[in-house]
Amino acid sequence: MSGNPIRPTIPLDAPGKHHGFLRLPYSRNDSAWGSVMIPITVIANGAGPTALLTGGNHGDEYEGPIALQQLSWEIAPEDVTGRVIIVPYMNYPAFRAGARVSPIDQVNLNRAFPGRPDGTPSQKIANYFNDVLVPMSDLVLDYHSGGKTLDFLPYAAAHYLDDKDQQAACVAAVKAFAAPYTMMMLEIDAVGMFDTAVESQGKVFVTTELGGGGTATARSAAIATRGARNVLRHAGILSGAAETGGDSIMLDMPGDDCFHFATRDGLLHPLADLGDSVAAGQPIARIWPPDRTGVDPVDVLANRDGVIAARHFPGLVQSGDCLAVIAVA
């Protein structure tokens, strides 16, 4: 296990349904021989593929944890061919704090891969997933949404990959998720991401952005739960017919100009909402000074034609914040 101190309290390969923890030793002021206990469920039955389902990679994103709690409770072993490994709160310390990054070490788990077995707690968690759970998996579904600072159209996403056969398998799984939108996604910086770690091991990878604002809705939770069932059925792991929510709208993020950033601090005045079509050069947001009146605002212009796929959520912005993402339909 490459020296990683994390140990599961349940077998990862035994038939049936088992609920337990990934126990990470963590010595601290209030517990000298303490542990971080990350909940995990393993459901296995017969020979077949293994799916790893993860939520809470960022602790303020809730659709994944809700869906995975539901699935760990409802899926019966007799409905499975193969194995499902479910970790609703991957970054458990951050989840308990309702924060994007871990309060223990201030590390963003989704920028910590492949991690280190002798690193900080977050680096150890990343390393355990990278070295133990991902290699035993054929398919990985990692849920995301906008957390407290972003809001998204609800989409499942794949990335452009050098291996086009692997990319095609990822796209097929993403389409099977059947979210209202399906995205070919561009990352600002993919270094250290769980996505990159999984894809570099040749696995089928599905990710999502299913809303935001640091909460979930009945609709976004239903999309998340239905999507996981569909992906498991697509993989031949879960019995039953796929559940569709209507036709998914295909979107693409073809270049860096999809991203729009604030160049000053201030009060955000949105001029276009999620799902709105915009044209290149059109004002999509305005930033007013936070400390006085009578001063011209800064207008943020669309870099390209497209659809508003993501937006900054809080009403105040800082220079460098991502204000909007425009995708191409």
C-alpha positions in Angstrom: 0.0 0.0 0.0 3.0 2.2 -0.7 3.4 3.1 3.0 0.1 5.0 3.3 -1.2 4.9 6.8 -4.9 4.9 5.8 -6.7 1.6 6.5 -10.2 0.5 5.6 -12.3 -0.9 8.5 -14.2 -3.1 6.1 -13.1 -5.5 3.4 -12.9 -3.9 -0.1 -13.4 -7.2 -1.9 -15.9 -9.2 0.1 -19.3 -10.0 -1.4 -22.4 -8.3 0.1 -22.8 -4.7 1.4 -20.4 -3.3 4.0 -20.4 0.1 5.6 -17.3 1.4 7.4 -14.5 3.9 7.3 -11.2 4.7 5.8 -9.3 5.4 9.0 -6.5 8.0 8.8 -4.4 8.3 11.9 -4.2 12.0 12.9 -2.5 13.0 16.1 -3.7 16.4 17.3 -4.0 18.5 20.5 -7.3 17.0 21.6 -6.6 13.4 20.6 -3.1 12.2 20.7 -3.9 8.9 18.9 -6.9 10.2 17.0 -8.1 9.4 13.5 -10.0 11.0 10.7 -12.9 8.6 9.9 -13.9 8.8 6.2 -17.2 6.9 5.6 -17.2 4.3 2.9 -19.6 1.7 1.5 -18.6 -1.3 -0.7 -21.3 -3.3 -2.5 -20.1 -6.4 -4.3 -21.6 -9.3 -6.1 -20.0 -11.7 -8.5 -17.5 -10.9 -11.3 -17.8 -7.6 -13.1 -16.4 -4.1 -13.3 -15.6 -1.8 -10.3 -17.0 1.7 -10.1 -15.6 4.2 -7.6 -18.2 7.0 -6.7 -16.9 10.0 -4.8 -18.4 13.2 -3.5 -17.2 15.9 -1.2 -13.9 16.4 -2.9 -14.6 19.9 -2.0 -16.4 20.2 1.3 -19.0 22.8 0.3 -20.5 20.9 -2.6 -23.5 18.8 -1.6 -25.2 17.1 -4.6 -22.6 14.3 -4.6 -22.8 13.5 -0.9 -26.6 13.5 -1.1 -26.7 11.2 -4.1 -24.1 8.8 -2.6 -25.8 8.6 0.8 -29.0 7.7 -1.1 -27.2 5.0 -3.2 -25.3 3.5 -0.4 -28.6 3.1 1.5 -30.7 1.8 -1.4 -28.5 -0.4 -3.6 -28.8 -4.1 -2.8 -26.0 -6.6 -3.5 -28.4 -8.7 -5.7 -28.8 -5.7 -8.0 -25.0 -5.5 -8.6 -22.8 -7.4 -10.9 -19.2 -6.4 -9.9 -18.5 -3.8 -7.3 -19.4 -0.3 -6.3 -17.2 1.6 -3.9 -18.9 4.7 -2.5 -17.2 7.5 -0.6 -19.7 10.4 -0.1 -17.3 12.7 1.8 -13.9 12.2 0.1 -12.4 15.3 1.9 -14.1 14.5 5.2 -12.5 17.4 7.3 -13.6 20.0 4.7 -17.1 18.5 4.4 -17.6 18.7 8.2 -16.4 22.3 8.1 -18.6 23.2 5.1 -15.4 24.5 3.4 -13.7 24.1 0.0 -10.4 23.2 1.5 -9.4 21.1 4.6 -9.4 23.1 7.9 -6.6 20.7 9.1 -3.9 21.7 6.6 -5.6 24.3 4.3 -5.0 22.0 1.3 -7.4 21.8 -1.7 -7.7 18.1 -2.1 -8.5 18.5 -5.8 -5.1 20.1 -6.4 -3.1 17.6 -4.2 -2.9 14.5 -6.5 -1.1 12.1 -6.7 -0.5 13.0 -3.0 2.1 11.7 -0.6 1.9 8.8 1.8 4.1 10.8 4.2 2.5 14.2 3.6 -0.2 16.3 5.3 -3.6 14.6 6.0 -5.1 15.9 2.6 -2.0 14.6 0.8 -2.4 11.2 2.4 -6.0 11.0 1.4 -5.1 11.9 -2.2 -2.4 9.3 -2.2 -4.7 6.6 -0.9 -7.2 7.2 -3.6 -4.5 7.5 -6.3 -2.5 4.4 -5.3 -5.2 2.1 -3.8 -8.8 2.9 -4.9 -8.3 4.2 -8.4 -6.1 1.3 -9.6 -8.8 -1.2 -8.5 -11.5 0.7 -10.4 -12.6 0.6 -14.0 -14.8 3.7 -13.8 -14.7 6.8 -11.5 -17.6 9.2 -11.0 -16.5 12.3 -9.0 -19.2 14.8 -8.2 -18.7 18.6 -8.2 -20.8 21.7 -8.1 -20.0 25.4 -7.6 -19.7 25.4 -3.8 -20.2 28.7 -2.1 -18.6 30.9 -4.8 -19.9 29.6 -8.2 -23.1 28.5 -9.7 -23.4 26.2 -12.8 -25.8 24.9 -15.3 -26.3 21.3 -14.3 -23.9 19.3 -16.4 -21.9 16.1 -16.5 -18.5 16.5 -18.2 -15.6 14.7 -19.9 -12.2 16.1 -20.9 -10.3 16.1 -24.2 -7.7 13.4 -23.9 -4.7 12.3 -26.0 -6.0 8.8 -26.0 -9.1 9.1 -28.2 -10.4 5.6 -27.4 -10.3 6.5 -23.7 -11.9 9.9 -24.4 -14.7 8.2 -26.3 -15.4 5.8 -23.4 -15.5 8.8 -21.0 -17.9 10.7 -23.3 -20.2 7.6 -23.6 -20.4 7.4 -19.8 -21.0 11.1 -19.5 -23.8 10.9 -22.0 -25.3 8.0 -20.1 -25.4 10.2 -16.9 -28.1 12.1 -18.8 -27.7 15.5 -17.1 -29.7 18.4 -18.6 -26.3 19.5 -20.1 -23.3 17.5 -21.3 -20.0 19.4 -21.4 -16.6 18.9 -23.0 -14.8 20.6 -20.3 -11.6 22.7 -20.2 -9.8 23.2 -16.9 -8.0 26.4 -16.0 -5.2 24.3 -14.5 -5.4 20.5 -14.4 -2.2 19.9 -12.5 -2.9 18.0 -9.2 -6.5 17.3 -10.0 -8.2 14.0 -9.2 -9.5 14.1 -12.8 -6.0 14.1 -14.2 -4.8 11.4 -11.8 -7.7 9.1 -12.8 -7.4 9.8 -16.5 -3.6 9.2 -16.4 -4.3 5.7 -15.2 -6.4 5.0 -18.2 -9.7 4.9 -16.4 -13.1 6.0 -17.5 -13.8 9.3 -15.7 -17.0 11.3 -15.3 -17.3 14.6 -13.4 -20.1 17.0 -12.9 -21.0 20.6 -12.1 -24.6 20.5 -10.8 -25.4 23.9 -9.3 -23.8 25.8 -6.5 -24.1 28.5 -3.9 -23.1 26.2 -1.2 -26.4 24.2 -1.2 -28.4 21.7 -3.1 -31.9 21.8 -4.5 -34.4 19.0 -5.0 -33.8 19.2 -8.7 -30.0 19.1 -8.5 -30.0 16.2 -5.9 -32.4 14.3 -8.2 -30.1 14.8 -11.2 -27.1 13.6 -9.2 -28.9 10.5 -8.0 -30.4 9.5 -11.3 -27.1 10.2 -13.1 -25.1 7.8 -10.9 -27.7 5.0 -11.4 -27.5 5.6 -15.1 -23.7 5.5 -15.2 -23.7 2.2 -13.2 -26.2 0.7 -15.6 -24.2 1.9 -18.5 -21.2 0.1 -17.1 -23.2 -3.1 -16.6 -22.9 -3.0 -12.8 -26.4 -2.1 -11.7 -29.5 -3.8 -13.0 -32.5 -1.9 -14.3 -33.3 0.5 -17.2 -31.7 3.9 -17.7 -33.7 6.9 -16.4 -33.7 9.9 -18.8 -34.6 13.4 -17.9 -35.1 14.6 -21.5 -32.5 15.3 -24.1 -29.2 16.6 -22.9 -27.9 19.8 -24.5 -24.3 19.4 -25.7 -21.9 22.2 -24.7 -18.2 22.8 -25.4 -15.5 24.9 -23.8 -13.1 25.2 -26.7 -10.5 27.7 -25.3 -9.2 29.8 -22.5 -11.4 32.7 -23.7 -14.4 30.9 -22.2 -13.3 32.2 -18.8 -13.9 35.7 -17.6 -12.2 37.2 -14.6 -12.6 40.3 -12.5 -9.9 42.9 -12.8 -11.0 44.9 -9.7 -12.7 44.5 -6.4 -16.3 45.6 -6.1 -20.1 45.0 -6.2 -21.1 42.5 -8.9 -24.0 43.6 -11.1 -24.9 40.6 -13.3 -26.2 41.5 -16.8 -26.7 37.9 -18.0 -28.0 34.9 -16.2 -27.2 31.2 -16.4 -28.4 29.7 -19.7 -28.6 33.1 -21.4 -27.2 33.3 -24.9 -24.7 36.1 -25.3 -22.7 37.6 -28.2 -19.0 38.5 -28.3 -18.5 42.1 -27.0 -21.8 42.1 -25.1 -21.6 43.3 -21.4 -22.3 40.3 -19.2 -21.5 41.9 -15.9 -20.6 45.2 -14.3 -18.4 45.9 -11.3 -19.3 48.9 -9.2 -16.9 50.5 -6.7 -17.4 49.1 -3.2 -16.5 52.4 -1.4 -18.1 55.4 -3.2 -20.7 56.6 -5.6 -20.3 58.6 -8.8 -17.5 56.5 -10.2 -17.8 54.7 -13.5 -18.2 50.9 -13.2 -16.1 48.4 -15.0 -18.0 46.4 -17.6 -17.0 42.8 -18.3 -17.6 42.0 -22.0 -18.2 38.5 -23.4 -15.0 37.2 -25.1 -17.1 35.1 -27.5 -20.6 34.0 -28.6 -22.1 31.3 -26.4 -24.2 30.4 -23.4 -23.5 31.5 -19.8 -22.6 28.1 -18.2 -21.2 29.3 -14.9 -21.3 32.5 -12.8 -19.8 34.0 -9.7 -22.3 33.5 -6.9 -21.5 36.0 -4.0 -22.5 39.6 -4.6 -19.0 40.9 -3.9 -16.0 40.1 -6.1 -12.2 40.4 -5.8 -9.8 41.0 -8.5 -8.9 37.6 -10.1 -12.3 36.0 -9.3 -13.9 34.0 -12.1 -17.0 35.9 -13.0 -18.4 33.8 -15.7 -17.8 30.9 -18.1 -19.2 31.0 -21.6 -19.7 27.7 -23.3 -20.6 27.0 -26.9 -23.7 25.0 -27.8 
